[in-house]
């Protein structure tokens, strides 16, 4: 969890994908494969002009973004844009990573050379987002799971689309506006994956597809917001779903949810935030529910609650709302009680204590789960994760080239200063999570200036707490600056991620 994530929940307007696939000048892509022609120089067409020679604007994106570029004759992308030119003269041929082209080969890359953040980072053979590298070293649409490599385990229903269609069109301008940034503090090692980040605004935003993603040791869990009809009426089909890591089966744990947008776990329940799914632009009805992890009837936890951070110690949840931190038992009909009266900016737990950053004192505090008075740990960290007897945090430094580099630091839980223990290479790191003996984080490298302004990437890295093997970059994709950027979760064997339309599984490489 990063410093940018401690705003009060705000509902996000998610936008569609902004991949980099070329489209064909005559034949459009099939339902799942865009056209493969070279990009041409054709003129910008009028809004809604069909494909076939000159560029025309796409339709409104599937998650409510501005008009997006067409992918052949397939569905439209959600990112705003003026349409993808095709078939003209002077177009550049597609390059490595694009559909039908060679995969980008993996390598060992030295980053942030000459700074304390200098690190060797391992990259994998890869393609552009949504594409997989096949046995022939070519980029193809990611196959459905099970598969030995990158695969799709779920394709979500989208408002007005009936499901997943063609690959997104070419990237053009930056996405449209968004709501607040999700938050939910980092969970303690062994007690759940990463924190709980909600962000409702007073009015409902346009949501669709996969809106939240998390996991525990045995399952991956996610929320699908549900769909609206052509008039914008919600269809009352929001769902909590799970995927068994062991046998690959998918189950619906709860259906008919009224606009689910955020999700976290204890060992017994899924805690789900709902916005009520009113008409877009009208006031939301915020509610916190919980659902047994083996499925069952959703149980209301708090009406009107707008939690900001979450952690769980086994079956006992903790969440921050306003100036209170609440907890409750796992038994049926348990009621929330105040655990700590404090405005906090992060939560994490281990088997004995709740750790939180206290906004009033600027200190990291420890409160025994048994109920004793909180005490200061002696260090300051707004974003942190727990592993064994240590507190881990991320540090950003400015390099000589005026870019950012990242480091992993550690301090004893018993108190003491942070010391740097691992260089992480280039970029601004955030969202540190502990998963068994591994940690995951995301990194935003320096912006790249293009013809349409600056663009940003989001990368996901993993490494072991022990040993000196290079961090592995598991994912690199275009940044949307919406909740989509944070739709990823790591497990002991794989990274799961989503662009809002589908959920992908990327196995961790084996030595």
N, C-alpha and C positions, 0 to 999 in steps of 0.2 A: 504494500500500500504506500502511495506517495504523498508528499506534502500537498500536492494539488487536489487530493481526494478528500479533504476534511471539511468541505462545504456541506451544508444541510442537503438532504436528498433533493434532487430536482429531476423531474421526468424528462427523459431525453427524447429528442426527435432523431431517431436512427435513420441513417441514409443508406442507400444501396451500395453495392460493390463498385470499386473503381479500378478494375484490373487493367491490363495492358494488351489485350488481344486484338489482332488485326481483324478486319472484316472484308468480305469479298464484294467486288463491284457488281456482280450479276446475281449469283446464287447466294442467298442468305444462309446462315447456319441452321442446322437442324435444331430440334428442341433442346439439345444439351451440348451442341458443338457449334461455335460460331463459324462464319465463313473464314477461309484461310488465305484470301487474296492479300496482295500488298496494299499498304495504305497509300492512297493517292492524294492529289493536291486539290481535288474538286472544290467548288464554291460552297459556301454555307447555304443550305436550303432553307425554305420557309418552315415554320413550326409545323410538325406533323407530316412533312413531305415524305413520301415513301422512298425506300432505298432503290438503288438500281443504277446509279451513275454519279450523282452529286450528293453532297452530304445533306441530311435533313435532321431536324431535332428529334430526339426520342420522346417517349411519353413520360409522364410523371413516374418517378422511381417507386419501387415497391414498398419502401418504408417512408414514404412521404417526402422524399427529397425533391429538389428541383428537377426539371426534365433531364433525362440522361441519354447517353449515346446508344444507338441501336447496335446489336450484335448480329450481323447478318439479318435474316428475317425472323430471328428468335426474339424472346422477350427483351425488355429494356433494362439497362442498368439504372441503379438508383442515384448514382452520383450526377451532379449537374454537368451539363456539357452542351456543346453546340452540334453534336452529331459527329460521327466518324467519317472522314472523307474516304472514298474508295475508288479504285479503278482509274484514277487520273494519272497524268504523267509525272515523273520525278519523285514518286513515292519511294521511301526507303524500305528495303526488304525486312522481313521479320528477323529477329535475332535469337540467340540462345535464351531458353526459358519460356518462349512463346509456343503456342499450340502447334504441334507438328515439327518443331525445331529441336535441336540438341538441348539436352539438359545442361544447366550450369554446373560444372564439376565442383565437388567439394574440395576443400583445401585447408591448410593451416595458415591463418592470417595473423600477422603481427599488427596490433593496433595501439594507438596512443604512445608511440615510440618516443623516448626521451622524457617521459613523465612517470610519476608513481603509479599511474593507471595502466602502464604498458603491460599487455597480455597477449598471449597467443590464443586465438579463438578458433575452434574447429567448426567449419561449415560442412553441410551435407550436399550431396548431389540433389539438385532442386530445380523447380520450375516456378513460373508465376503463380500467384495465389489461385487455388482451385484446380490446379493441374498437378499431375503426378508424373514421375520419371519411370518409364517402363523398362523392360528388360533389354530393349534395343537402344536405350539411352535417349529416347525421344519423349517430348512432353505431350501428354494426352490428358483428357478429362479424368479426374480422379475416379477410380472404380468404386463400386459399393463394397463395404466390408462383408465378409472377411477378406483380407488381402495381406500379403507380406509387408507391404509398404504403406504409404499414405493412402487412405481410403475414406469413403463417406459412410458414416453409420446412421445418418438421419437426414432426410430432406423435409423441411417444415412446410406446412400449409401457410400461404401468404394471402393477405387481403387482396381480393380481386384477381388473383393469379391462378388459383387452383393448384399451386405447387411450384416446384423448381423448374425453370426453363433454361434458356440458353445462357452461355457464359456472358459476363458483363462486357459492355463496350469499352472503347478506349478511354483512358483517363484524360480529363480536360481541366476544368477549374476546380477550386476547392469546394468541399461540401457546404451545404447551407447551414443555418444556425442550429444550435442545440440547446438542450436544457442543462440542468446541473450535472456535475460529475458524480458517479457512484462512489460510495465510501464503504465500508464494512471493514473493520479492523482485522488484523492478521490473527488467525487462530494458532493455538499452541501446537507444537509437533505432536503427532499421535492423536490429536483430538479434532481433526477436521482440516479441510483445506481452506486457506485464506479467508479473509474477512468479509464483511457484509456491507455492501454499498448500495444504498438506496438514494433516490433523489427525486421525490415528487415535487413538482411545482404546483401552484394553486389550480392550474388548469390542465386538462388532459392533453397529451401530445399524441402524435401519430406513431403508433407502435405496431409491429407485425413480426412474425417469425420467431426465431430464437432470441430471447432477451436476457437470459441468465444461464450460467453454466458453472457447475462445481462438481466435486467428486469426493469419495472416501476410498478406503482400501479395496472395496469390492464392487462399487458401482459408480457410474457417471450419472449425474442428475441435471436436468435442465427444465426451463420454463418456455412454453410457447404462448405468446400473448393471446392468440386467437385472431379472428378475422372480423371484418366489417363488410356490409353490403355496399352497393354502389351509392347509397345515400349517406353512408357513414355510420349506420346503426350497427352496434356491436352484436355479434352472433352468439355470445355466451359460450364460447368454446375454448377458453384458456385452459391450459393443461400443465400438470407436473408430470414429468416422465423420467424413466431410469433406463440405464443400459448396464447389463451385467458384464463386467470385465472378464469373468471366467468363461461363460458360455455364449456371450454375444447376443443374448435375447433382450428385447426392448419391452417395457411395460408402462402402462398409464397408471400412475399412482393416485391421481386426482384429476377430475375433469369438471367442466362447467365453472371454472374459476373466473371471477369478474376482473379481468385485466391484471394478471400476475406480471410483475416486472423484476423482482429481485428475490434471491434465494440463498439460504445458508443452511448448515447442517449441525445437529448434535449427533450422538451415536444412536438416538432413537427416533428423532423427528427431523423433517424438513420444515424450516421456517420460511414462509412465503409472504412477501409484501404484495398487496393488491391496490390498484388505483381506482377500482370501481368501473373502469371502462365507460365513462360517459361520452357524449359527443365531443369530438376534438375541439378544444378551446373552451370547454365548460368546466366548472369546478370538479375536482376529483373527490372521491370518498376513500380516504386512506384507511387501510386495515391491515393488521398483522395476524396471519393464521399459522397454524402448524398442522402437518400431516404425518402420520406414522410412516416410517421408511418402508414398511411392507405394504403400504397402501391403506386407505380407509377414508373416513369422513373428515373433511377439514374442520378444525376446531379454532374458533376465534380466540385470539390471545389478547389483543388490544384493539379497540375501535378508535380510529382517528390517530393512531400511532404513526410517527414518522421516524423510525429508527435511523441512526447514523452509522453505528459501528456494532459489530457482533463478534463473539467468540464463544466457544463451548468447551467445557471440561467434562468429557464423557457425555452423559445424558443431560447435564446441567447447562442451559444456555445463559448468556449474558448479552444484553443489548443496551446501547445508549440512545436515549431519546430526550431531547432538551437538556436539562441539567441533572438528569437522573440516570443511573445505570440500574437496569432491572434484571431480575432472574426469576426462575420458576422451577418447580419440580417436573419430572417427566410423567407422573401419574395422570390419569384421566381427570379432567376438571380442575387441575391445578391452577392457581391464580398467580399473576405476576406480583412480585414484591420489590421494593427498592433495596438494592444491595449497597450502593454508594451514591451519595448526593454530591455530584461533581460534574462539571462540564468537561468532557473528555474529548480527545482527538485520536485515540487509538485504543484497541482492546486486544489482549492475547492471554491465553491461559496455559498452565501446565497442570499437573495432577494436584497441586497444593495451593496455588496462588493465582489471582487475577492481576495482570499487569495493565496499566493504563497511563497515558500521558495526560496529566492534569493541566488544563488550560490556565487555571488561576495562578499556579505556581511555576509553570513551565518545567515541571519535573516529571520524571518517570516514577510512578508509584506502584507499590505491591500491596495487595489486599488479600490476606489468607481466606481461602474458601470456607474455612470453618467459622469465619465471622469476626476475627480480631480486627483491631483498628489498622487502617492502612499506614504504610511507612514509605519514606523516600528511598529509592534504590541507590541514588547517588550519581546517576548519569541522566542525560537528556537525549531522548530520541522520539520523534513524532511518528516515524514509521519503523517498525521492527518486527522480528520473528524470534521465536524461542526454539532452542534445540539443546537437548541434554541440560547441562548446567550453565548455559550461556545465553546471552541476549545478542542477536545479530542485527546490524543496521547497515544501510547503504549510504555511501558518501559520494557526492559529486564534486569534482575539481575542474578548474578551467585549465586547459592545456596551452602550450606555447602558441599553437595555431589558432587560439581563441575559440576552440571548441571544447566540449565537455568530455570528461573521462570518469569512470566509476570505480569504486573500491568497496569491498566487503569488510566491515569492522565487527569486532566482538568485544563484549564486556562480561565479566562474571555476574551471574544473578545475585550473588552475595554482596556485590558492590565493587566499584573500581572503575578506572577509566577505560574508554574504548581504545583498542589497538587495531590497526589495519592488519588483516590476515590474508587478503586476496585481491589482486588487481583484476579488473573486469573488462578492460579495454575502453574503446571509444563510446561516447554517447552518454545520455542522462539516464541513470537506472532508477527503477521504481518497482512497486508491487512485489516485494520480496515475500516468498512463502516457503515454509519448511514442509517437506514431504518425506518422512522417514529420514534416511541419511542423505537426502539430496535437497537442494534448494533450487527454486525457479525465480526468475525475475524478468521484467521486460525493460527494454532499452530503447530510447529515441535517439538515433544518431543525428548528426548535423543536417540541417535542411539542405535540399538540393534545389538550386535555382534553374527553372526551365522557362519555356516560352509563355507559360501561363502563370508565372510567379513561382513561389517557393512550394515545394512539396516535402512531406515528412514520411518516414518509415517507422514502423513499430517492429522490434525484434524481440523474440523470446529466447532466453538462454537458460541452461541448466548446468549444474556441476555438483560434485559431492562435497560434503563438509570436510571429509578427510581426503588426503591424497593431493596430488598436484597435477592431475590430468587437466588438459585445457577445458575451459567452458565450451559447451556445445551450443551453437545457434540452431535451434529447431525450427524457427519460423521467422520469415521476414515478409512484411506486407505493407501496402500503402495505408497510411493513417487516415482515419475518417474524422477524428476528433469527436466521436460519439461513444456510446456504450459498446459498440462493436469492437473498439480497440482493446477492450478488457475482457472479451469473451474468449478466455483460454483458461485451462486448468491442467496442472501437471500431476501425474501419478508415478508410482514406482517404475512403470514400464512404458508409459506413453504420454504424449501431449495431446490434449483434445482442444479443439478450437472451432470457432464459428465466425462467419461473416454475416450472420443473421438469417441466411437462407438454409444452410446445411451445416451439419456438425462433422468435422473431420478428425480422424485419428492418425497421429504421426508416431509410430513406435520409436522409442529411444534406441539409438544404435547400441549394439553389443560389441565388446572389445574384440 
